Structure formats: structure tokens, C-alpha cells
């Protein structure tokens, strides 16, 4: 399965007006030439979902930057139940959580696409934290009857601000190679930390 998200509503490529919401297509919807065009298009984020036969419980999602196990390290179990249990089963609904994470990761990739190959592999700790911040906000957004803690909304706001800085090349993903002009990964690690940014070119002058 192929999942495509456009940065601009109705952006047309390969005969399709792509929406800004993640849209699923079967693997045979586009030919190889079209897929190559879509993958290199900076206005689109394309993900290939995992083979459902290889996923637990038959559910297929794109590679995740975070997941339920790390969410459990950030939130009490009862809070996760309150945010995801739509059926009243008294347990965390992993499918709801997975969808929130997938939506968060798609938003992250919309900032990174055009500068870094997405999805980013392996997943840096920074992206895992940003994915968690956005996924938690998304889960609270499903529950208008629950007050969203100020810390949650502030963390999501800060995550988007950092992603915007990364997209604008004012910040960098640690140890992740950027794409070259052909759409492939370029050599040379970048580092972020303590408000100081260094690249291989800047270090030459020091």
C-alpha cells in the first residue's frame, strides 16, 4: 500500500489531485515511472506501508518514529485508556494509538521532505520525541470532553516550531544525511545542540 500526503490541497501530479490528508492507494495504482516522479516531488510525502501479512494482528502502518511502548513511558496507562478506548473495553486501543502516531509522523515528514529522505531510518531520538509530542496532542484532540494539559499543547507547539526551523535549514537532524540534488542522500553529518549548529563546511573555517 502507498500513502501520499500533499503539502498543498489539490496539488496535481501523475493525474491525481492530491489532498493534504494522508490518502491510501494500492501498490499497482501507479507505475514505476510515476512512483519515481512522486517520490522526488518535494510537495508530496510518499510512504510505503508495510506488508500486512508481516504485521502483528494483520494491521499495516508505515514505519513509525514512535509507538505504544514508548508512549507508555511518557503517560500513565489510565490516561492512554481514556484517550483511546472508544469501545469501553477498559484497555488501550492500539489501533487508535497507531493511527495517532501515523498522523504525527506524516506531519513530521511533511516538514522534512525535500531536505531529508523520508521516512528517516534509523529513527533519531529527536524524531521519536517529536513524534510522541504530536501524537499525544492528536490523542487528546480526539477527546473534546477532556481538557488538554497546557504541557501537552506547549510540547506540540514547540515540536512544530523546531520542525519549521529544520525545514528552513535553521536547524538540523543529528547524524542524518541530507538529500543531494538528485533526491538521494548526501554525505556529511549535521549536528544540533545548545543552540550552535555545525556542518563540515563551517568546521573547516574554525
N, C-alpha and C positions, 0 to 999 in steps of 0.2 A: 504494500500500500504506500502511496505517495501523499504527503501532506504539504500543501502550499499556502503560504500567507503573504499577502501583498502589503507593502508599506503605504500604498495609496489605493483607496477604494476604486475598483473598476479598472485598475491598470491592466492593459491588454498585452498578452504575449502568447504566441503559439495558438492563436484562435480562441483564447479564453479571456474573459474579463474577470480578473482575479479579485476576490474580496479581501478585506483586511482581517477577516476571521479565518482561522485555520480550516481549510477545506480538503477533504479526503478524495483521492482518485485511485482507481485500480491501477495495478502495475502496468497494464497494457494500454492505458489511456493515451500516453504519449510515446512516440518512437524514440530511439536512442539519440537522434539528432536534435529533436525537440527537448529532450531531457538535458542535453548538454547546454542548450541555449538557456533553459530555465535555471539551471544550477549556477550559471555565470551571471545571470541578471541580478544586479545589485538591488533592484527594487522588490525582489521576491526572496522569500526564505523557503527553501525546499528541504523537507526531511523525508527519509525513507523509514517507514515503520518496520519494526521487527517482524519476522515471520511468526504468525500467531501459533503455529504448531510448536515453536520453540519457546513460547512464553508460558509462564505459570498460569494455570486456570484458563488458558486459551485467549487471554487478553493481549492485544498488541498496542504498544505505545512506542514513540520514538525514544532513542536513548535519553535518559533523564539525567539532569545535573544534580538532582536530589531525589529523595524517596521517603517512604513512610518510616523507614528505620531511623533516618536522621531527623525527621520531624518529631519522632518520639523523644529524641534527646533535647528538643527545644520546647516541647509543650507537654503539659500533663495529659495523661491518657483520657481523662474525662472530658477535657476541652476538645480533644480530637473527635471523641464520640459526639459531643454536642454539635460540632461543626460539620460532620459528615454523615451521621446516621439519619437518613431520610425515612427509613422504613420503621424506625422504632425498635430495632433489634437489640439495642443496648450494646453495640460493638462498633468499632471503627469500620467504615465502608472504604475499603482500599481502592475501589474503582473511582469513587468520588475524589479521594486524595490524589490518585494518579492523574486524573483529569486536571485537577488544580495545578499540579506540578507541570504537566504538559503545557498548559496555558502560560504558566510563568516562564517556562523555557523557551516557548515560541516568542514571547515578548523580548526575552533576552537576546535571542538570535536576530530579531529584527533590528536591534541596535548594532550587533556585531557583524552582520552580513555586509559584504563589500570590503571589509577590512581583515577579517579572520575567516578561515574555513569553518563552516558550521554544519552540524553541531561540533563543538570543540571536544577533542579527545586527545589525551585523557583529560578528565574534568579537574580544573584547578580548584583549590579550596575556596578561592574568591567567588567563582561562579556558583559553587554549591551554596555558599552563604546568601548570595543574591537571589538564587532560585528559592531558597527557603523563605526569605523575606517577602518575596512577591506571592509565593504560593499560600502563605499564611493569610496575607491580606485577601487573596481570592476566596479562600475558605470562609473567612468572616463575611465577605461580601455576599455569600450565599444565604446568610442568616440575618436579614434585616431586623429580626426580633432581638438579636444580641448586639450589645454595644461593642464596637471595635475599640480595643485599648489604644490609647494615644501612642504607646510604644510601637504597636504594630503598624499603624498608619505612618509614623515617622520613619520606621525602618524601610518601608516600601518606598516612601518618597526619597529617602537617601539613596536607595538602590537605583532608582531611575535616574537620579542626578549623576551618580557615578557612571552608569551606562551611557548617559548622554555625553559625559566627558570622554569616555573611551571612544565613542563613535566620532567625536570631534577631534580625536587624536591629542587630547589634552591629558590623557591617562592611558595606561597600557595594561594588558593582561600579563601577569607574570609568567615568563618562560613559555609563551605561546607565540609561534612564528606567524607573521602577517602574510597575507596573500601577495604574490607578485602581480604584475600587470596581466599575466595570462590566467589569473584565477587560482594558481597553485600557491602552496606555502613557500614563503621566502625564508632564507636562513637568517639567523641573528636573533637572539633572545632579547626581550624587553623586560624591564623590572619596574615595579611600583612599590612605593613605601615612603612614609614620613614626608610626604609632600614633595619629594625630589624624584625626578624622572631621568633615567639614564638610558641611552642607546649606545650601540657600538660606535656610532659616528661621534656622539658627544664625548665619549670616553677618550677618543683619540686626541682631543684638544686639552685634556687635563694633565 
